[in-house]
Amino acid sequence: MTKTMLAALALTAALAAAPAAAQGISIGPGGVRVDPGYRDRDVDLSRGDAIRIARRAGIVDVDNVARRGPRFVVDGSDRRGDDITVVIDSRSGDVIDVRR
């Protein structure tokens, strides 16, 4: 009985030490997609990803999305109707610059 208890305790401790994985769900024009919680750094962003990131940075209406080397430049307007440009790194998804 004590061996079974020790084995159960060891199994519980091993499972508790396992790293947690965060997932998310994206709902967009293409349907529902599961985001695994990590980004493969060898894959560039899509135009849709660049638009999503630009919207989080303040763009409401997107006028143009252009790929310039390792960057996406997204032009549009904010909620007040003012022009805004968001520059995004195409590999990491980091916002490099926001010009109003």
C-alpha contacts under 8 A as a table, 3 or more apart, distances in Angstrom:
res1	aa1	res2	aa2	distance
1	M	4	T	5.14
1	M	5	M	6.31
2	T	5	M	4.96
2	T	6	L	6.06
3	K	6	L	5.10
3	K	7	A	6.09
4	T	7	A	5.08
4	T	8	A	6.12
5	M	8	A	5.07
5	M	9	L	6.12
6	L	9	L	5.05
6	L	10	A	6.08
7	A	10	A	5.07
7	A	11	L	6.12
8	A	11	L	5.11
8	A	12	T	6.12
9	L	12	T	5.07
9	L	13	A	6.13
10	A	13	A	5.14
10	A	14	A	6.14
11	L	14	A	5.11
11	L	15	L	6.21
12	T	15	L	5.23
12	T	16	A	6.08
13	A	16	A	5.11
13	A	17	A	6.33
14	A	17	A	5.35
14	A	18	A	6.76
15	L	18	A	5.34
21	A	37	G	7.23
22	A	36	P	7.22
22	A	37	G	5.38
23	Q	34	V	7.22
23	Q	35	D	5.76
23	Q	36	P	5.00
23	Q	37	G	4.76
24	G	34	V	5.98
24	G	35	D	4.93
24	G	36	P	6.69
24	G	37	G	6.53
25	I	32	V	6.92
25	I	33	R	5.77
25	I	34	V	4.63
25	I	35	D	5.60
26	S	32	V	5.80
26	S	33	R	5.17
26	S	34	V	6.29
26	S	35	D	6.76
27	I	30	G	7.73
27	I	31	G	5.73
27	I	32	V	4.56
27	I	33	R	6.40
28	G	31	G	5.30
28	G	32	V	6.50
35	D	38	Y	7.64
36	P	39	R	7.98
40	D	43	V	5.81
41	R	44	D	7.50
41	R	91	R	6.16
41	R	92	S	6.61
42	D	91	R	7.18
43	V	91	R	6.62
44	D	90	S	5.42
44	D	91	R	4.86
44	D	92	S	7.92
45	L	48	G	7.97
45	L	49	D	5.83
45	L	50	A	6.59
45	L	90	S	5.29
45	L	91	R	6.27
45	L	92	S	7.97
45	L	93	G	6.97
46	S	49	D	5.15
46	S	50	A	6.37
47	R	50	A	5.04
47	R	51	I	6.24
47	R	65	V	7.17
48	G	51	I	5.08
48	G	52	R	6.21
49	D	52	R	5.07
49	D	53	I	6.23
50	A	53	I	5.17
50	A	54	A	6.10
50	A	72	F	6.76
50	A	74	V	7.52
50	A	88	I	6.95
50	A	90	S	7.80
50	A	93	G	7.43
51	I	54	A	5.01
51	I	55	R	6.13
51	I	62	V	7.58
51	I	65	V	7.66
51	I	74	V	7.04
52	R	55	R	5.16
52	R	56	R	6.48
53	I	56	R	5.15
53	I	57	A	6.44
53	I	88	I	7.94
53	I	93	G	7.41
53	I	95	V	7.76
54	A	57	A	4.91
54	A	58	G	6.50
54	A	59	I	5.75
54	A	74	V	6.75
54	A	86	V	5.98
54	A	88	I	7.84
55	R	58	G	5.21
55	R	59	I	4.53
55	R	60	V	6.00
56	R	59	I	7.18
57	A	86	V	7.35
57	A	95	V	7.89
57	A	98	V	7.64
58	G	78	D	5.79
58	G	79	R	7.66
59	I	62	V	6.69
59	I	76	G	6.04
59	I	77	S	5.58
59	I	78	D	4.74
59	I	79	R	7.35
59	I	84	I	6.74
59	I	86	V	7.99
60	V	76	G	7.18
60	V	77	S	5.95
60	V	78	D	5.08
60	V	79	R	5.84
61	D	76	G	5.40
61	D	77	S	5.35
61	D	78	D	6.86
62	V	65	V	7.66
62	V	74	V	7.12
62	V	75	D	6.09
62	V	76	G	4.30
62	V	77	S	6.73
63	D	74	V	7.67
63	D	75	D	5.52
63	D	76	G	4.66
63	D	77	S	7.70
64	N	74	V	5.83
64	N	75	D	5.13
64	N	76	G	6.74
65	V	72	F	6.84
65	V	73	V	5.84
65	V	74	V	4.53
65	V	75	D	6.43
66	A	72	F	5.69
66	A	73	V	5.22
66	A	74	V	6.46
67	R	70	P	7.50
67	R	71	R	5.93
67	R	72	F	4.60
67	R	73	V	6.36
68	R	71	R	5.27
68	R	72	F	6.01
68	R	73	V	7.06
69	G	72	F	7.95
70	P	89	D	6.25
70	P	90	S	5.52
70	P	91	R	7.25
71	R	87	V	6.65
71	R	88	I	5.50
71	R	89	D	4.67
71	R	90	S	4.96
72	F	87	V	5.76
72	F	88	I	5.10
72	F	89	D	6.47
72	F	90	S	6.09
73	V	85	T	6.85
73	V	86	V	5.85
73	V	87	V	4.60
73	V	88	I	6.45
74	V	85	T	5.64
74	V	86	V	5.20
74	V	87	V	6.41
74	V	88	I	8.00
75	D	83	D	7.53
75	D	84	I	6.02
75	D	85	T	4.51
75	D	86	V	6.58
76	G	83	D	5.84
76	G	84	I	5.46
76	G	85	T	6.38
77	S	80	R	7.64
77	S	81	G	5.24
77	S	82	D	5.21
77	S	83	D	4.42
77	S	84	I	5.20
78	D	81	G	5.28
78	D	82	D	5.55
78	D	83	D	6.56
78	D	84	I	6.36
79	R	82	D	7.49
82	D	100	R	7.32
83	D	100	R	6.00
84	I	98	V	7.12
84	I	99	R	5.62
84	I	100	R	4.49
85	T	97	D	7.98
85	T	98	V	5.74
85	T	99	R	5.03
85	T	100	R	6.48
86	V	95	V	7.10
86	V	96	I	7.67
86	V	97	D	5.83
86	V	98	V	4.58
86	V	99	R	6.43
87	V	95	V	6.00
87	V	96	I	5.40
87	V	97	D	5.06
87	V	98	V	6.42
88	I	93	G	5.98
88	I	94	D	5.70
88	I	95	V	4.54
88	I	96	I	5.43
88	I	97	D	7.26
89	D	92	S	5.79
89	D	93	G	5.17
89	D	94	D	5.37
89	D	95	V	6.44
89	D	96	I	6.50
90	S	93	G	5.65
90	S	94	D	7.93
95	V	98	V	7.53
